[in-house]
Amino acid sequence: MNQGRIWCVVKPTVGLPLFLGTVLVISLLVHLAVLTNTTWFSAFLQGG
């Protein structure tokens, strides 16, 4: 593991939820941006 020494600085019980929470927020922001800036995405989500 190339970045294994980071866990000597940040505990995994803090770092992993923080990392996964960041991924979740970025994913939701990308989906929101696509939803608000396109016309086909909302139709796709409603089965059109």
N, C-alpha and C positions, 0 to 999 in steps of 0.2 A: 504494500500500500504506500503510495507515494506521499500522501498527505497525512500519514498516521500520527505524526508528532503534534498535530493541532490539538489532539485530545489531552496533551500534557498542559495546555493552556486553558482550553474550554472543556468543561465536563460534558460527557455525552448526554446526560439527562437534561442539560440546558441547550446544547448545540443542536441536537437532532430535532427536537420540537421547533426550535427557532428556524432551522433550515427548512423543514417541511411546511411550516406556517408561511414562510416567505414564498415558497413554490406555490402554495395555494393562493396567496394574494395575487401573485403575478398572473397565474392562470385565470383567475376571476376577472382581473383587469383586462386581459387580452380578449376574453370572451365578451365582456361588456363593450369594449371598443369595436369589435366586429359586429356585435348586435346593433349598436347605435349608428354605425357608419355604412351599413349595407342594407339592401332591401331583401335580398334572398335569404339571409340567415334566419330571420324571424319566421319567414314562410317555411323554411326547412324544419325548424323546431316544431311548427304546428302541423307538420305532415304534408305540406304542399309541394 
